[in-house]
Every structure is written in structure tokens, then in C-alpha cells.
């Protein structure tokens, strides 16, 4: 999935072959550097835990919106801002739990999976562009690949279950090569591609732009990403140091700084934004293999692959149905993980309305895009995409609907102070 997102992103913006290869190469380079930094234990950066960085879906839909509006330069600028926000929030992220309680974080995680539905299902049906004809063979290949992934995960054991995603992708790729001649031709196109080369930026090193109406959505996703990485690093700490009785916040802070720096670096490169991988942390916990040097080796491998254009070229021609199947497979875990997080702390009417209204308004941006296109500019700034819109609405409604609880707490504190003053006064009089 980590390399699938840059490929789908490039196809969605109708990128040239040169641009597609550059996006994939720099995405691998950013993920590799981020994984290495995260595994280090330096004074101000790096958690020292096994918590690698990969291209996650959190920024996918927003990055796509920015690229559609202002091309790669605008996407670069907005991702850089998001990375800087993560670095600034690193020392205080644990205090944001009042603004982002666990059930809202769960809602955001679920919406990350929802946000890739359109692109993943389109790819599953073999569609690269709007208006393409749907072929029965492409659909069969997509569902075959997805079925192999699911069945290996459900019925497989050991290495088969661990590498179910890779097995399904290979099976789908082979099926596509057998039944769809176009994909066999695509693989032969890159026979003259050099084996080793330094990746270049077709969009220019200094070509970076910003847009004010996209800042709020990107900041919101940066905050959500910081909280997600906070949870991943906390889990990695518990796995790596089971004897700890109290949380050590210094390595977590340094890990968040590394995560934000990696995101900003990906933006500078013009790559897909990277963040810490929940699935890899979970895999480390289940296999009891949590050496940070694994992340270092994986990061070095990713960096080396970025300088192998022949490998990148082959990956870039992965059949869209196989790509769509892999994104759907991973998106299932994102949605269910978010829902489990939402409902793991009890439920009440307040959370019903916070979640329900946020989902209604967030999903409406996908169902009724023409409605918001005719809306005032201020409305368009907030109602851009299901993920940021749902997050913004949930945070605002949660604060408003719980104002009475805040006032009651303050009132209780005042009552306690008054009673203590009365006791002191009676004591003095006696």
C-alpha cells in the first residue's frame, strides 16, 4: 500500500511517466529517511523505537485536492506546512487529548479509510481516467487479487498470513499479465531504463506555492496525524520496554519531531506525505520482534530503491485493479480500527450527535460537490473533503456540546473553594 498510493496519486493527476517515476522515487526516499531518523536516539530527534515511516492515506485526499488546484508546487507547500505543524506540536501533543478525545481520533482514523474509497474502487475496476470504459477482465483481476489477500489473511498461518498483501498483489499481477496483453506491453517499455540514476525533480526545486484556503484542512490533518503518531510511538514504547511503569515522554516527543520533519521533507521533495505506520507497530507486537535496527535497515533499503529507476519503473506499471485491491484491503483495517477506537470508551447522546452531524456534513462533500462549488468562499474553505470536514466539525461540535460540563466543573471548583473558606473562617472565630 505504501507504494500503491503514489502510483494512484500520479494516475489521478494524469502525470507523465517522468513525473510518476519522480513521485515514487522521492516517496521512497522520504519514507526511508524518516524510518532511519525514527530509529535513532539523538538528543532532539528520533524515538529509538521500531516505528517506521510509510506513505499513509491520511494526507492522500487533501494532497490530491491541492495537486488538482495548483499542481505539484501547491501540494509541496501545503505538506511542508503540515510537517512544520507536527514539529511545533511535538512538545504539547499529549495535552491535545481534551480537544481530540479518543472517540474523535477513532472517527478520524475511520475517515482516513473512507477517504480512499473513490480512488481505490476506481482502480479496482481498472479505471485510470474519468469516463474510461469498464472491462470485465479488469474487474475479475481486481476481485481475484483482493480475494487472495483476504483468504490468505483469514485462513493462512505464519508467513502466508504475514505476507498476505504481497501474495495477493503478486497473484493479481500474474493474472493481469496473462489475461490483459496491455500490461505485458507496459513491462517491456522500460527495458532501456537505466539501472542506477539519481532521481530528479521535473517540477523544479524552488517551485513551491501556498494557498490560504487549504491551510485549515492541512493543519487539522497534521494535528490528527500527530495524535495518531503519538499513539503509535506510545505503543512502540510499551512493546520495546515492557518494564516501564510510567510513560517516557522525551523519546515520544523526539519521535514526533522526526515524524514532522519527515513529512516536511516529503513535501520539499514533491513526494506523498509520510507518517508512522500503525500496521508495522502492530506487526512488531504480534511477532515480538521490535529491534529498532530493523527500521534502520528497511529505511536504507527504501533509500537505495529510490536510486534504482528500473525498479521504480516496474512498480509504476502495477495494474490498477491490483492497486485498488491493495488499497481496499488496507482501508478495511483503517475503518474498523477507527470504529473500535470510537466505541471502546462507552457511548452517550452527546457523542451520537457529534459523530452523526460530522459524518453527515463530511460525507456530503463527496456526495454533493456541486453544492459546495456554488457556496460562499468561506464555506468552501471548510467543506473541501470528507476527512478534514468531518474532523473540523467533530472538534467544534464536541467543544460546543460539552460547554455545560466545563461550566459545571468550574462551578464545583468554586463551591469547594467557598466551603474551604467557610471552614477556615469558622476555625478562626472559634
C-alpha positions as CSV (number, residue, x, y, z in Angstrom):
1,X,0.0,0.0,0.0
2,X,2.9,2.4,0.8
3,X,4.0,2.4,-2.9
4,X,0.5,2.0,-4.2
5,X,-0.7,5.4,-3.0
6,X,1.9,7.4,-5.0
7,X,1.1,5.4,-8.1
8,X,-2.7,6.0,-7.7
9,X,-1.9,9.7,-7.0
10,X,0.1,10.1,-10.2
11,X,-2.6,8.4,-12.2
12,X,-5.3,10.7,-10.7
13,X,-3.4,13.9,-11.7
14,X,-2.6,12.5,-15.2
15,X,1.1,12.7,-14.5
16,X,3.7,11.9,-17.2
17,X,5.9,8.9,-16.9
18,X,8.8,11.0,-15.8
19,X,6.7,12.7,-13.1
20,X,5.3,9.4,-11.9
21,X,8.8,7.9,-11.5
22,X,9.9,11.0,-9.6
23,X,6.9,10.9,-7.2
24,X,7.5,7.2,-6.4
25,X,11.3,7.6,-6.1
26,X,11.1,10.6,-3.8
27,X,8.3,9.0,-1.7
28,X,10.6,6.0,-1.1
29,X,13.4,8.4,-0.2
30,X,11.3,10.4,2.3
31,X,10.0,7.2,3.9
32,X,13.5,5.7,4.1
33,X,15.0,8.8,5.7
34,X,12.0,9.1,8.1
35,X,12.4,5.4,9.2
36,X,16.1,5.9,9.8
37,X,15.6,9.1,11.8
38,X,12.8,7.5,13.8
39,X,15.1,4.6,14.8
40,X,17.9,6.9,16.1
41,X,18.2,8.2,19.6
42,X,19.6,11.6,19.1
43,X,19.2,14.5,21.5
44,X,16.4,16.3,19.8
45,X,15.1,13.9,17.1
46,X,14.3,10.2,16.9
47,X,12.4,8.0,19.3
48,X,14.8,5.0,19.1
49,X,11.9,2.6,18.6
50,X,10.7,0.4,15.8
51,X,8.1,2.7,14.3
52,X,8.9,3.1,10.5
53,X,7.5,5.8,8.3
54,X,5.5,4.9,5.2
55,X,3.2,6.7,2.7
56,X,0.0,6.6,4.6
57,X,-3.5,7.5,3.4
58,X,-4.0,10.4,5.9
59,X,-2.9,13.1,3.5
60,X,-3.9,11.4,0.3
61,X,-7.2,13.0,-0.5
62,X,-6.0,16.5,0.6
63,X,-2.8,16.2,-1.4
64,X,-4.8,15.2,-4.4
65,X,-7.1,18.2,-4.0
66,X,-4.1,20.5,-3.7
67,X,-2.5,19.0,-6.8
68,X,-5.7,19.4,-8.8
69,X,-5.9,23.1,-7.8
70,X,-2.2,24.2,-8.0
71,X,-0.2,21.2,-9.3
72,X,2.8,19.6,-7.5
73,X,4.1,23.0,-6.3
74,X,0.9,23.7,-4.2
75,X,0.9,20.2,-2.8
76,X,4.6,20.6,-1.8
77,X,3.9,23.8,0.1
78,X,0.9,22.5,2.0
79,X,2.6,19.3,3.0
80,X,5.6,21.3,4.3
81,X,3.2,23.4,6.4
82,X,1.7,20.2,7.8
83,X,5.1,18.8,8.7
84,X,6.1,22.1,10.5
85,X,2.8,22.0,12.5
86,X,3.6,18.4,13.6
87,X,7.1,19.5,14.8
88,X,5.6,22.5,16.7
89,X,3.0,20.4,18.4
90,X,5.5,17.7,19.4
91,X,6.2,19.0,23.0
92,X,2.4,19.5,23.8
93,X,0.7,16.9,21.8
94,X,-0.3,14.9,24.9
95,X,-2.3,18.0,26.1
96,X,-4.4,18.0,22.9
97,X,-6.4,15.0,24.2
98,X,-9.1,17.4,25.5
99,X,-9.6,18.8,22.1
100,X,-9.2,15.4,20.3
101,X,-10.7,12.8,22.7
102,X,-10.2,9.1,21.8
103,X,-13.6,8.7,20.0
104,X,-12.8,11.7,17.7
105,X,-9.4,10.2,17.0
106,X,-11.1,7.0,16.1
107,X,-13.5,8.8,13.9
108,X,-10.6,10.5,12.0
109,X,-8.9,7.1,11.6
110,X,-12.1,5.6,10.2
111,X,-12.5,8.6,7.8
112,X,-8.9,8.1,6.5
113,X,-10.1,4.7,5.2
114,X,-13.3,6.3,3.9
115,X,-11.4,9.0,2.0
116,X,-9.7,6.5,-0.3
117,X,-12.9,4.7,-1.3
118,X,-13.3,6.6,-4.5
119,X,-9.8,6.2,-5.8
120,X,-9.4,2.6,-4.7
121,X,-12.7,1.3,-6.2
122,X,-12.0,3.2,-9.4
123,X,-8.6,1.4,-9.6
124,X,-10.2,-1.9,-8.7
125,X,-12.4,-1.6,-11.8
126,X,-9.3,-0.8,-13.9
127,X,-10.1,2.9,-14.4
128,X,-7.3,5.5,-14.8
129,X,-9.3,8.5,-16.0
130,X,-12.9,9.7,-15.7
131,X,-15.1,8.2,-18.4
132,X,-12.9,5.2,-19.1
133,X,-14.8,2.1,-20.2
134,X,-15.2,-0.7,-17.6
135,X,-13.9,-4.1,-18.7
136,X,-15.0,-7.4,-17.3
137,X,-11.4,-8.8,-17.3
138,X,-10.1,-5.9,-15.2
139,X,-12.9,-6.4,-12.7
140,X,-12.1,-10.1,-12.5
141,X,-8.4,-9.5,-11.9
142,X,-9.2,-6.9,-9.2
143,X,-11.5,-9.1,-7.2
144,X,-9.2,-12.1,-7.7
145,X,-6.3,-10.2,-6.2
146,X,-8.5,-8.9,-3.3
147,X,-9.8,-12.5,-2.7
148,X,-6.3,-13.9,-2.5
149,X,-5.3,-11.2,0.1
150,X,-8.4,-11.8,2.2
151,X,-8.2,-15.6,2.1
152,X,-4.5,-15.7,3.0
153,X,-5.2,-13.4,5.9
154,X,-8.2,-15.3,7.2
155,X,-7.1,-18.9,6.5
156,X,-3.3,-18.5,6.2
157,X,-0.8,-19.1,9.0
158,X,2.7,-17.9,9.7
159,X,4.5,-16.3,6.7
160,X,1.4,-16.7,4.5
161,X,-0.7,-14.6,6.8
162,X,2.1,-12.1,7.4
163,X,2.7,-11.5,3.7
164,X,-0.9,-11.9,2.6
165,X,-0.9,-8.4,0.9
166,X,2.2,-9.1,-1.1
167,X,1.0,-12.6,-2.1
168,X,-2.3,-11.1,-3.3
169,X,-0.5,-8.4,-5.3
170,X,1.8,-10.9,-7.0
171,X,-1.2,-13.2,-7.8
172,X,-3.1,-10.3,-9.3
173,X,-0.1,-9.1,-11.2
174,X,0.4,-12.5,-12.8
175,X,-3.3,-12.8,-13.7
176,X,-3.2,-9.4,-15.3
177,X,-0.1,-10.3,-17.3
178,X,-1.8,-13.5,-18.5
179,X,-5.3,-12.1,-19.4
180,X,-4.5,-8.5,-20.3
181,X,-1.9,-8.0,-23.0
182,X,-1.6,-4.3,-22.3
183,X,0.2,-5.0,-19.0
184,X,2.7,-7.3,-20.7
185,X,3.5,-4.5,-23.1
186,X,3.8,-2.0,-20.3
187,X,6.6,-4.1,-18.7
188,X,8.6,-4.2,-21.9
189,X,8.6,-0.4,-22.3
190,X,11.2,0.1,-19.6
191,X,13.9,-2.3,-21.0
192,X,16.1,0.7,-21.8
193,X,15.6,2.4,-18.5
194,X,19.0,2.8,-16.6
195,X,19.5,0.6,-13.6
196,X,21.0,3.3,-11.4
197,X,20.3,7.0,-11.6
198,X,19.9,10.0,-9.2
199,X,16.1,11.0,-9.0
200,X,15.4,14.5,-10.4
201,X,12.5,16.9,-9.8
202,X,10.6,17.6,-13.0
203,X,8.7,20.4,-11.1
204,X,11.8,22.3,-10.1
205,X,13.5,22.5,-6.7
206,X,12.3,26.1,-5.9
207,X,8.8,25.8,-7.3
208,X,6.7,25.8,-4.1
209,X,3.4,27.6,-3.6
210,X,0.8,28.0,-0.8
211,X,-2.9,28.7,-0.7
212,X,-4.7,30.2,2.4
213,X,-8.0,28.3,2.0
214,X,-6.2,24.9,2.2
215,X,-4.2,25.8,5.4
216,X,-7.0,24.9,7.9
217,X,-7.7,21.4,6.4
218,X,-4.0,20.6,6.3
219,X,-3.4,21.9,9.9
220,X,-6.4,19.7,11.1
221,X,-4.9,16.6,9.4
222,X,-1.5,17.5,10.8
223,X,-3.0,17.6,14.3
224,X,-4.8,14.3,13.7
225,X,-1.6,12.8,12.3
226,X,0.4,14.0,15.4
227,X,-2.1,12.2,17.7
228,X,-2.0,9.1,15.6
229,X,1.8,9.1,15.7
230,X,1.7,9.8,19.4
231,X,-0.4,6.6,19.9
232,X,1.9,4.6,17.6
233,X,5.0,5.7,19.5
234,X,3.4,5.1,22.8
235,X,2.5,1.5,21.7
236,X,6.1,1.1,20.4
237,X,7.4,2.2,23.7
238,X,5.2,-0.3,25.6
239,X,6.3,-3.1,23.3
240,X,10.0,-2.2,23.4
241,X,10.2,-1.5,27.2
242,X,7.5,-3.6,28.9
243,X,9.0,-3.0,32.3
244,X,8.2,0.7,32.2
245,X,5.8,1.9,34.9
246,X,5.5,5.5,33.6
247,X,5.5,6.9,30.1
248,X,8.8,8.4,29.0
249,X,7.7,11.5,27.0
250,X,11.1,12.6,25.8
251,X,11.6,9.8,23.2
252,X,7.9,10.2,22.1
253,X,8.5,14.0,21.7
254,X,11.6,13.3,19.7
255,X,9.8,10.8,17.6
256,X,7.1,13.3,16.8
257,X,9.7,15.8,15.7
258,X,11.2,13.1,13.4
259,X,7.7,12.4,12.0
260,X,7.0,16.1,11.3
261,X,10.5,16.6,9.8
262,X,9.9,13.5,7.5
263,X,6.5,14.9,6.4
264,X,8.0,18.3,5.7
265,X,10.9,16.7,3.8
266,X,8.5,14.7,1.7
267,X,6.7,18.0,0.8
268,X,10.0,19.5,-0.2
269,X,10.8,16.5,-2.4
270,X,7.4,16.7,-4.0
271,X,6.5,13.2,-2.7
272,X,3.5,11.8,-0.9
273,X,3.4,12.7,2.8
274,X,4.8,10.0,5.1
275,X,3.9,9.2,8.7
276,X,4.4,6.5,11.3
277,X,2.9,3.1,10.3
278,X,0.3,1.6,12.8
279,X,0.3,-1.7,11.0
280,X,4.1,-2.2,11.4
281,X,3.9,-1.4,15.1
282,X,1.1,-3.9,15.4
283,X,3.1,-6.5,13.5
284,X,6.1,-5.9,15.8
285,X,3.9,-6.5,18.8
286,X,2.4,-9.8,17.4
287,X,5.8,-11.2,16.3
288,X,7.8,-10.0,19.3
289,X,10.4,-8.6,17.0
290,X,10.9,-4.9,17.9
291,X,14.6,-4.1,17.3
292,X,14.9,-0.5,16.0
293,X,17.7,-1.7,13.7
294,X,15.0,-3.4,11.5
295,X,13.6,0.1,10.8
296,X,17.1,1.3,10.0
297,X,17.7,-1.5,7.5
298,X,14.3,-1.0,6.0
299,X,14.9,2.7,5.7
300,X,18.3,2.1,4.0
301,X,16.7,-0.3,1.5
302,X,14.0,2.3,0.7
303,X,16.6,5.0,0.1
304,X,18.6,2.6,-2.2
305,X,15.5,1.7,-4.2
306,X,14.9,5.4,-4.9
307,X,18.1,5.3,-6.9
308,X,17.1,2.3,-9.0
309,X,14.8,3.7,-11.8
310,X,14.3,0.3,-13.4
311,X,12.8,-1.0,-10.2
312,X,10.7,2.2,-9.8
313,X,9.5,1.9,-13.4
314,X,8.3,-1.6,-12.9
315,X,6.4,-0.7,-9.8
316,X,4.8,2.3,-11.5
317,X,3.2,0.0,-14.1
318,X,1.4,-2.1,-11.5
319,X,-2.0,-3.0,-12.8
320,X,-4.7,-0.6,-11.5
321,X,-7.0,-3.4,-10.4
322,X,-4.2,-4.8,-8.2
323,X,-3.5,-1.4,-6.8
324,X,-7.2,-0.9,-6.0
325,X,-7.4,-4.3,-4.3
326,X,-4.4,-3.5,-2.0
327,X,-5.8,-0.1,-1.0
328,X,-9.2,-1.6,-0.2
329,X,-7.5,-4.4,1.8
330,X,-5.6,-1.9,3.9
331,X,-8.5,0.5,4.1
332,X,-10.7,-2.1,5.7
333,X,-8.3,-2.2,8.7
334,X,-8.2,1.6,8.9
335,X,-12.0,1.8,9.1
336,X,-12.5,-1.0,11.6
337,X,-9.6,0.2,13.8
338,X,-11.2,3.6,13.9
339,X,-14.7,2.3,14.7
340,X,-13.2,0.1,17.5
341,X,-11.4,3.1,18.9
342,X,-14.6,5.1,18.8
343,X,-16.8,2.6,20.7
344,X,-14.2,1.4,23.2
345,X,-14.9,4.1,25.8
346,X,-18.6,3.9,26.1
347,X,-21.3,6.0,24.3
348,X,-23.9,8.6,25.0
349,X,-26.2,11.1,23.2
350,X,-23.5,13.8,23.0
351,X,-21.2,11.6,21.1
352,X,-24.1,10.4,18.9
353,X,-24.7,14.0,17.7
354,X,-21.0,14.9,17.5
355,X,-20.3,11.9,15.3
356,X,-23.6,11.8,13.4
357,X,-23.6,15.5,12.4
358,X,-19.9,15.4,11.5
359,X,-20.4,12.4,9.3
360,X,-23.4,13.9,7.5
361,X,-21.6,17.2,6.7
362,X,-18.3,15.5,5.9
363,X,-19.7,12.9,3.6
364,X,-21.9,15.5,1.9
365,X,-18.7,17.0,0.3
366,X,-18.3,13.7,-1.6
367,X,-22.0,13.3,-2.5
368,X,-22.7,16.9,-3.3
369,X,-19.5,18.6,-4.6
370,X,-21.5,20.8,-6.9
371,X,-23.4,22.2,-4.0
372,X,-20.2,23.5,-2.3
373,X,-18.8,24.7,-5.6
374,X,-21.7,27.3,-5.6
375,X,-21.3,28.2,-1.9
376,X,-19.6,31.3,-0.4
377,X,-15.8,31.2,-0.3
378,X,-15.8,30.8,3.5
379,X,-17.9,27.7,3.3
380,X,-15.7,26.3,0.5
381,X,-12.7,26.7,2.8
382,X,-14.1,24.3,5.4
383,X,-16.1,21.9,3.3
384,X,-13.4,20.6,1.0
385,X,-13.2,16.9,1.5
386,X,-14.8,14.2,3.8
387,X,-11.8,13.7,6.0
388,X,-10.9,17.3,7.0
389,X,-14.5,18.4,7.0
390,X,-15.6,15.6,9.4
391,X,-12.6,16.3,11.6
392,X,-13.3,20.1,11.9
393,X,-17.0,19.6,12.5
394,X,-16.4,16.9,15.2
395,X,-13.9,19.1,17.1
396,X,-16.1,22.2,17.0
397,X,-19.4,20.4,17.9
398,X,-17.6,18.4,20.7
399,X,-16.4,21.6,22.3
400,X,-19.8,23.4,22.0
401,X,-22.0,20.5,23.1
402,X,-19.8,19.9,26.3
403,X,-19.8,23.6,27.4
404,X,-22.2,22.8,30.2
405,X,-19.8,20.2,31.6
406,X,-17.0,22.7,31.6
407,X,-19.1,25.3,33.5
408,X,-20.2,22.7,36.0
409,X,-16.6,21.7,36.7
410,X,-15.7,25.4,37.3
411,X,-18.8,25.7,39.5
412,X,-17.8,22.7,41.5
413,X,-14.3,24.1,42.0
414,X,-15.8,27.4,43.2
415,X,-18.1,25.6,45.6
416,X,-15.1,23.7,47.0
417,X,-13.2,26.9,47.5
418,X,-16.1,28.6,49.2
419,X,-16.6,25.7,51.6
420,X,-12.9,25.7,52.4
421,X,-13.1,29.5,53.1
422,X,-16.1,28.9,55.4
423,X,-14.3,26.2,57.3
424,X,-11.2,28.5,57.7
425,X,-13.4,31.3,58.9
426,X,-15.2,29.2,61.4
427,X,-11.9,27.9,62.7
428,X,-10.6,31.4,63.2
429,X,-13.8,32.5,65.0
430,X,-13.7,29.6,67.3
